[in-house]
Amino acid sequence: MRMLVLVPVFALLACEPVDNCTVNSTRCSGAVAQVCAADERWTEIMNCDEVSTMSGGAWECRALGEDAGHTCLPAVEDGSAQGGDR
């Protein structure tokens, strides 16, 4: 009888951990922009690699500004290859 009780407990422990993010907050997870949904779990809103493929340019996930959210933006080129800062 004890074994029947332990099996469901172990099954629940094996589930993906709950992130408990703050609803409507955003972040970058690699090349993916995410928003915290009403269930307090991160949800993909935009994949910057897919945007790059569709647009033919380089895009990356970045913050829009302080507390302004995260999204895919055109990749910033390193100016060092073109003679440094301008």
VMD Tcl script that draws the C-alpha trace (Angstrom):
set ca {
  {0.00 0.00 0.00}
  {2.82 2.41 0.79}
  {4.30 1.85 -2.65}
  {1.08 3.05 -4.29}
  {1.31 6.34 -2.38}
  {4.99 6.92 -3.19}
  {4.65 6.44 -6.95}
  {2.46 9.54 -7.50}
  {4.72 11.59 -5.23}
  {7.81 10.67 -7.25}
  {5.93 11.33 -10.49}
  {5.13 14.87 -9.34}
  {8.74 15.49 -8.30}
  {9.92 14.48 -11.78}
  {7.85 17.22 -13.45}
  {9.49 20.36 -14.78}
  {10.11 22.85 -11.96}
  {7.81 25.86 -11.79}
  {9.67 29.08 -12.54}
  {7.14 31.41 -10.86}
  {8.09 34.51 -12.84}
  {6.33 37.86 -12.47}
  {3.40 38.14 -14.89}
  {4.16 40.36 -17.94}
  {7.90 40.51 -17.24}
  {10.15 39.68 -20.22}
  {13.57 38.17 -20.75}
  {15.90 36.71 -23.35}
  {16.67 33.03 -23.23}
  {19.39 32.74 -25.84}
  {17.86 33.86 -29.12}
  {14.30 33.64 -27.79}
  {12.31 36.55 -26.35}
  {9.96 35.36 -23.62}
  {7.13 36.85 -21.56}
  {5.81 35.63 -18.23}
  {2.26 34.41 -18.84}
  {-0.69 34.51 -16.43}
  {0.26 31.02 -15.16}
  {3.65 32.45 -14.03}
  {5.59 30.42 -16.60}
  {7.87 31.74 -19.35}
  {6.32 31.65 -22.84}
  {8.11 32.22 -26.15}
  {6.93 35.35 -27.95}
  {9.60 35.58 -30.65}
  {12.51 33.47 -31.88}
  {15.22 35.78 -33.24}
  {16.85 32.97 -35.25}
  {13.56 32.54 -37.13}
  {13.33 36.31 -37.64}
  {16.87 36.26 -39.08}
  {15.94 33.45 -41.47}
  {12.82 35.24 -42.69}
  {14.41 38.68 -43.00}
  {17.78 37.66 -44.40}
  {19.56 39.76 -41.76}
  {21.04 39.11 -38.35}
  {18.71 39.59 -35.36}
  {19.30 39.01 -31.65}
  {17.26 39.13 -28.47}
  {17.97 42.27 -26.45}
  {16.38 44.57 -23.92}
  {14.58 47.58 -25.38}
  {15.68 49.73 -22.46}
  {15.47 49.81 -18.71}
  {12.21 48.06 -17.77}
  {10.92 48.38 -21.36}
  {10.91 44.67 -22.20}
  {12.84 42.33 -24.50}
  {12.42 41.61 -28.19}
  {14.33 40.75 -31.35}
  {16.38 43.66 -32.65}
  {18.87 43.92 -35.53}
  {22.23 42.56 -34.45}
  {24.82 45.15 -33.49}
  {27.91 44.87 -35.66}
  {31.32 44.97 -34.05}
  {32.91 48.19 -35.32}
  {36.45 46.92 -34.72}
  {36.43 45.09 -38.05}
  {35.72 48.37 -39.87}
  {38.32 50.58 -38.24}
  {36.95 50.94 -34.74}
  {34.36 53.28 -33.26}
  {32.92 56.10 -35.31}
}
mol new
graphics top color blue
foreach p $ca { graphics top sphere $p radius 0.5 }
foreach p [lrange $ca 0 end-1] q [lrange $ca 1 end] { graphics top cylinder $p $q radius 0.2 }
display resetview
